[in-house]
Amino acid sequence: MRKREIFWIGVLLVVGGVWIYHLSHRGGEPVMIVTASLRPAVTRVGGGGGFRRGGFARGGGTNAALARGGFGRGGPGRGGPGSTATDPGTNLPVLFEMLNPYKLTSLQVVEVNTNNPNAPDHVLWHLVSTNGSDPVKNFFYGANLPGMVPYLAGVTPEPLIPHVSYRLDLEAGLIKGSTTFQTTERP
């Protein structure tokens, strides 16, 4: 091989290495990808494995945590007397999903104030954990996550107001992620 060919192969390897390093995000902070979606409530009907809309599953997982009263005042989907437009029983539940399971150390939902960005954050839901929660990949707003406790003892999540923007901030050690979301009324 000639010196020129060896030089260009070396340049190609360096450029390829820089390209891979840049695309793999090796130099920056790790990022947690979080998405929010509105989900109609689903319940298991009988023993045949059928589902129906309108309630929450009674099996394991996040739906069971909600059914045990993660929202206070009877839980979502139960409406009941005294329900208002801001009551979780009148809104579609918000499901947060991450690509991988994480041991969360902090979870916070704040109202996004678009009129005054310098105003202090209105925190609606704040959970913390000193040792990290159980690994979590998805959860509903207001759910009791194993291994996490409210930042202020005895405080429950505030109901979400339809068509208002909120931001979820998550931390799992040094890894951080956030997403902005809204909820709507039940149809």
C-alpha positions in Angstrom: 0.0 0.0 0.0 1.0 3.5 -0.6 1.4 6.1 2.1 -1.5 8.1 0.6 -3.9 5.1 0.9 -2.8 4.4 4.5 -3.3 8.1 5.3 -6.9 8.1 3.9 -7.8 4.9 5.7 -6.6 6.5 9.0 -8.6 9.6 8.3 -11.7 7.4 7.5 -11.2 5.5 10.8 -10.9 8.7 12.8 -14.0 10.3 11.2 -15.9 7.1 11.7 -14.9 6.9 15.4 -15.9 10.5 16.0 -19.2 9.9 14.2 -20.0 6.8 16.4 -18.9 8.6 19.6 -21.2 11.5 18.7 -24.2 9.4 17.8 -23.9 7.2 20.9 -24.0 10.2 23.3 -21.0 9.0 25.1 -19.8 12.5 26.0 -23.0 14.0 27.4 -25.2 13.3 30.4 -27.4 10.2 30.1 -31.0 11.1 29.3 -34.2 9.3 30.3 -36.8 9.3 27.5 -40.3 9.7 29.0 -43.6 9.9 27.2 -47.1 10.7 28.5 -50.3 9.4 27.0 -54.0 9.5 28.0 -55.5 6.1 28.7 -59.1 5.1 29.2 -59.5 2.9 32.2 -59.8 -0.9 31.6 -61.1 -3.6 33.8 -61.0 -7.4 33.6 -64.4 -9.0 33.3 -64.9 -12.5 34.7 -62.3 -15.2 34.4 -62.2 -15.4 30.6 -59.6 -12.6 30.2 -62.0 -10.2 28.7 -61.7 -6.4 29.3 -64.2 -3.6 29.4 -63.6 0.2 29.5 -64.6 2.3 32.5 -62.7 1.0 35.6 -59.3 -0.1 36.7 -57.9 -3.7 36.7 -57.8 -5.4 40.0 -54.7 -7.5 39.3 -51.1 -6.5 40.0 -49.2 -3.5 38.7 -49.9 0.1 38.5 -53.7 -0.2 38.0 -54.0 -2.1 41.3 -52.1 0.7 43.1 -54.6 3.2 41.7 -57.5 0.9 42.7 -56.2 0.9 46.3 -56.7 4.6 46.4 -53.7 6.3 44.9 -55.8 9.4 44.1 -57.8 9.8 47.4 -61.5 10.5 47.2 -62.3 7.1 45.8 -59.8 6.9 43.0 -60.1 7.7 39.3 -63.1 6.6 37.4 -65.3 6.5 40.4 -66.6 10.1 40.2 -69.1 10.0 43.1 -70.8 12.9 44.8 -68.9 16.2 44.9 -67.0 15.5 41.6 -65.8 18.6 39.8 -64.0 19.3 36.5 -60.7 19.0 38.4 -61.5 15.8 40.1 -59.5 12.8 38.7 -62.8 10.9 38.2 -63.8 13.2 35.4 -60.4 13.2 33.6 -58.7 10.6 31.5 -55.8 9.0 33.4 -52.3 10.0 32.3 -49.8 7.1 31.8 -46.1 7.8 31.8 -43.8 5.4 30.0 -40.0 5.1 29.8 -38.0 3.0 27.4 -36.2 1.2 30.2 -37.0 0.4 33.8 -35.4 2.9 36.3 -34.9 3.0 40.0 -36.4 6.5 40.5 -35.0 8.8 43.2 -37.3 11.8 42.5 -40.6 12.4 40.7 -42.2 15.8 40.4 -45.2 17.2 38.4 -45.4 20.9 38.1 -47.8 23.3 36.3 -46.2 25.0 33.3 -47.0 28.7 33.6 -46.9 30.0 30.1 -48.0 33.5 31.0 -45.1 34.1 33.5 -42.1 31.9 33.1 -40.3 33.5 36.1 -43.1 32.6 38.5 -42.3 29.9 41.1 -43.4 26.3 40.2 -46.7 25.0 41.4 -45.9 21.4 42.5 -48.8 19.1 42.2 -47.1 15.8 43.0 -43.7 15.2 44.4 -42.2 11.8 45.5 -38.7 11.0 46.7 -36.7 7.9 47.6 -33.3 7.7 49.3 -32.3 4.3 48.0 -34.2 4.4 44.7 -37.6 2.9 44.0 -38.3 -0.5 42.7 -37.5 -0.6 39.0 -40.3 1.3 37.2 -41.0 1.4 33.5 -44.5 2.9 33.5 -47.0 4.4 36.0 -50.1 6.5 36.2 -50.3 10.0 37.6 -51.0 9.8 41.3 -50.0 6.2 41.7 -48.2 5.0 44.8 -44.8 3.8 43.6 -43.1 1.1 45.7 -40.0 2.5 47.4 -41.1 6.2 47.1 -42.8 8.5 49.6 -44.3 12.0 49.3 -41.7 14.8 49.7 -44.0 16.3 52.4 -45.5 13.6 54.6 -49.3 13.2 54.2 -49.6 15.2 51.0 -51.5 13.6 48.2 -51.3 14.4 44.5 -53.5 17.4 43.4 -56.1 16.7 40.7 -55.1 17.8 37.2 -57.1 20.5 35.4 -58.1 19.6 31.8 -56.2 21.5 29.0 -53.6 22.9 31.3 -49.9 22.1 30.6 -47.9 20.2 33.1 -44.3 19.0 33.2 -43.1 15.7 34.7 -39.5 15.7 36.0 -37.9 12.4 36.8 -34.5 11.5 38.3 -32.8 8.1 38.7 -29.5 9.0 40.3 -27.6 11.0 37.7 -30.0 10.2 34.9 -32.8 12.8 34.4 -35.8 13.0 32.1 -38.9 15.1 31.6 -42.0 15.5 29.5 -44.8 18.0 29.1 -48.4 16.8 29.0 -52.1 17.7 29.3 -55.2 15.8 30.3 -58.7 16.1 28.9 -62.2 15.2 30.3 -63.6 11.8 29.9 -65.8 11.4 26.8 
